[in-house]
Structures are given as C-alpha cells and as structure tokens.
Amino acid sequence: MRISDIEVSKVREISREPQDQLTDVETPVYDPAQDRELVQQVTQSISEMGDREDMIASLKARIEAGEYNPSGDDIADTMIRRAIADRIR
C-alpha cells in the first residue's frame, strides 16, 4: 500500500496541532474485581436457567423422524459461536 504526499501532509498537520484538547478527557476507571463479580453473576444466572425441555423434545422428534437436516453452514456457524462463547467463560 502506498501513502500519498497529501496523506503524509495531513498527518503532519495533525501532529503539529496543540494536544491540550485531550486534557479534558477523563480516563475510564477499570476495576477488575467489579468485572469479575459481573461475570460470576451472569454465569450463575445462565447456569440456573436450565434446558428448554420443549425445544429438546422437538429436536429429538425431528431427528428420529429424519426431518432434521441442518446445512453445513448452520453446523459451522454453531461450532464457531460455541467456541467463542467458551473462550468468554
């Protein structure tokens, strides 16, 4: 990728501008303990939800009847979503 002279001059102009505009910005406060508590609360809530018995029964019936034929895209999408969800935990 090539950078044009115009783009370089724009960057130079920006870098010469006074930086005191940034002094009014507050630094966000990060509290790992608070995040840990939130993650624990959400995880606990999810684990208490339980399985959706009606959905499981419906899927079992469709599988046994041979009517459940997910596409490869559906399977791949579900696998990727599950992998991402597992990393979040």
C-alpha positions in Angstrom: 0.0 0.0 0.0 1.4 3.4 -0.9 0.7 6.6 1.1 0.3 9.7 -1.0 2.0 13.0 -0.3 -1.4 14.5 0.6 -2.0 11.9 3.3 1.5 12.5 4.7 0.9 16.2 4.8 -2.4 15.7 6.6 -0.7 13.6 9.3 2.0 16.2 9.7 -0.6 18.9 10.2 -2.5 16.9 12.8 0.7 16.1 14.7 1.6 19.8 14.9 -1.7 20.8 16.4 -1.8 21.6 20.1 -2.5 18.5 22.2 -4.1 20.4 25.1 -7.6 19.4 23.7 -7.0 16.0 25.2 -6.6 17.2 28.8 -10.4 17.4 29.3 -10.9 13.7 28.6 -11.3 11.6 31.7 -9.5 8.3 31.9 -12.1 5.5 32.5 -11.8 3.6 35.7 -11.2 -0.1 35.3 -11.9 -2.3 38.3 -11.1 -6.0 37.6 -12.9 -7.0 40.8 -16.1 -5.5 39.6 -15.9 -7.2 36.2 -15.1 -10.5 37.9 -18.3 -10.1 40.0 -20.4 -9.3 37.0 -19.1 -12.3 35.1 -19.8 -14.5 38.1 -23.4 -13.2 38.4 -24.1 -13.7 34.7 -22.6 -17.2 34.7 -24.7 -18.1 37.7 -27.8 -16.8 36.1 -27.2 -18.7 32.9 -26.5 -22.0 34.8 -29.7 -21.6 36.7 -31.8 -21.2 33.5 -31.8 -24.9 32.8 -32.5 -26.7 29.5 -35.6 -25.8 27.4 -37.3 -29.2 27.5 -39.8 -28.3 24.8 -37.1 -27.4 22.4 -35.1 -30.6 23.2 -38.2 -32.8 22.7 -39.0 -31.1 19.4 -35.4 -31.6 18.1 -35.4 -35.3 19.2 -38.6 -35.9 17.4 -37.3 -34.3 14.2 -34.1 -36.3 14.4 -35.9 -39.6 14.9 -38.3 -38.8 12.0 -35.4 -37.9 9.7 -36.7 -34.3 9.3 -33.7 -32.6 10.9 -31.1 -31.8 8.2 -29.0 -28.8 9.1 -26.8 -27.4 6.4 -23.0 -27.4 6.7 -23.2 -23.6 7.1 -25.5 -24.0 10.1 -23.3 -26.5 11.7 -20.1 -24.4 11.1 -21.9 -21.3 12.5 -23.0 -23.1 15.6 -19.5 -24.5 16.2 -17.9 -21.1 15.8 -20.4 -19.5 18.1 -19.9 -22.2 20.7 -16.1 -21.8 20.5 -16.4 -18.0 21.0 -18.8 -18.5 24.0 -16.4 -21.0 25.6 -13.5 -18.5 25.3 -15.6 -15.8 27.0 -16.1 -18.0 30.1 
